[in-house]
Amino acid sequence: MPDLTAGGLRFHYVDAPVQPRRPAIVFLHGAGANHTVWLAQMKALRDQAWVVIPDLPGHGKSEAIPGVTIAEYAAALVPFLEALIQRLDTTPLRVGYPGIEGSYTSRRL
């Protein structure tokens, strides 16, 4: 389970398989959770995609940020996502997260 420092912030994450490949999917957990909420999805998708699940700032084993707004979390995540894109040497990156209604949402970066 690696850590990645991006934008001056240490992120803890899990990924599978170890070697990055396309398609790439990043799952983001909601407030108060950690990467473990997406482990079943990782297990189901790891043979078809590179799956990355970080602990958000201040959650799990990731370093905390001073702010707690959605905009502050988003700003903190941008360097992490950019670092993943560099590892792939291309885009797009799919990001999945719980939506406002608690449903799964996907966004292509």
C-alpha positions as CSV (number, residue, x, y, z in Angstrom):
1,M,0.0,0.0,0.0
2,P,1.9,3.0,-1.3
3,D,2.0,6.6,-0.4
4,L,2.4,9.5,-2.8
5,T,3.3,13.1,-2.0
6,A,1.7,15.5,-4.4
7,G,1.2,19.2,-4.0
8,G,3.1,19.0,-0.7
9,L,0.5,16.6,0.8
10,R,1.0,12.8,1.5
11,F,-1.7,10.6,0.2
12,H,-2.1,7.0,1.1
13,Y,-3.7,4.8,-1.5
14,V,-4.1,1.2,-2.8
15,D,-3.9,0.2,-6.4
16,A,-4.3,-3.0,-8.5
17,P,-2.7,-4.2,-10.5
18,V,0.6,-2.8,-9.4
19,Q,1.6,-1.8,-13.0
20,P,-0.5,1.2,-14.2
21,R,-2.5,0.6,-17.4
22,R,-5.5,1.9,-19.2
23,P,-8.3,2.3,-18.5
24,A,-7.6,3.8,-15.2
25,I,-10.3,4.3,-12.5
26,V,-9.9,6.3,-9.3
27,F,-12.6,5.7,-6.6
28,L,-13.0,8.5,-4.0
29,H,-14.8,7.8,-0.7
30,G,-17.2,10.1,1.1
31,A,-16.6,12.0,4.3
32,G,-15.9,10.0,7.3
33,A,-14.8,6.9,5.3
34,N,-11.5,5.6,3.9
35,H,-10.3,3.6,0.9
36,T,-11.7,0.3,2.2
37,V,-15.3,1.2,1.1
38,W,-14.2,0.6,-2.5
39,L,-12.2,-2.7,-2.1
40,A,-15.0,-4.9,-3.5
41,Q,-15.0,-2.7,-6.7
42,M,-11.3,-3.0,-6.9
43,K,-11.4,-6.7,-6.7
44,A,-14.1,-6.9,-9.4
45,L,-12.3,-4.6,-11.8
46,R,-8.6,-5.2,-11.3
47,D,-8.4,-7.6,-14.3
48,Q,-9.9,-5.0,-16.6
49,A,-8.4,-1.7,-15.4
50,W,-5.9,0.0,-13.2
51,V,-7.9,0.8,-10.0
52,V,-6.6,3.4,-7.6
53,I,-8.3,4.2,-4.2
54,P,-6.8,7.0,-2.1
55,D,-7.6,8.0,1.4
56,L,-8.9,11.6,1.1
57,P,-6.9,14.2,3.1
58,G,-7.4,13.7,6.8
59,H,-8.9,10.3,6.3
60,G,-7.3,6.9,6.8
61,K,-3.6,7.2,6.5
62,S,-3.5,10.4,4.4
63,E,-2.2,13.7,5.7
64,A,-4.8,16.2,6.8
65,I,-5.4,19.6,5.3
66,P,-6.5,22.7,7.2
67,G,-9.8,23.1,5.3
68,V,-12.8,20.9,5.2
69,T,-14.9,22.3,2.4
70,I,-15.5,20.3,-0.9
71,A,-13.6,23.0,-2.8
72,E,-10.6,22.5,-0.5
73,Y,-10.7,18.7,-0.8
74,A,-10.9,19.1,-4.6
75,A,-8.0,21.5,-4.7
76,A,-5.9,19.1,-2.6
77,L,-6.8,16.2,-4.9
78,V,-5.8,17.9,-8.2
79,P,-2.0,17.3,-7.7
80,F,-2.6,13.7,-6.7
81,L,-4.7,13.0,-9.8
82,E,-2.2,14.8,-12.0
83,A,0.6,12.6,-10.6
84,L,-1.5,9.5,-11.5
85,I,-2.0,10.8,-15.1
86,Q,1.8,11.2,-15.4
87,R,2.3,7.6,-14.3
88,L,-0.1,6.6,-17.2
89,D,1.6,9.0,-19.5
90,T,-1.8,9.9,-21.0
91,T,-5.4,10.7,-20.1
92,P,-8.2,10.1,-19.5
93,L,-8.6,9.0,-15.9
94,R,-12.1,8.0,-14.7
95,V,-13.0,9.2,-11.2
96,G,-15.9,7.5,-9.3
97,Y,-17.3,9.0,-6.1
98,P,-20.5,8.8,-4.1
99,G,-23.0,11.4,-5.5
100,I,-25.2,13.7,-3.5
101,E,-27.9,11.0,-3.3
102,G,-25.3,8.4,-2.3
103,S,-25.3,6.9,-5.8
104,Y,-22.2,6.1,-7.8
105,T,-21.0,8.9,-10.2
106,S,-18.2,8.8,-12.7
107,R,-16.3,11.6,-14.2
108,R,-13.7,11.5,-17.0
109,L,-10.7,13.8,-16.5
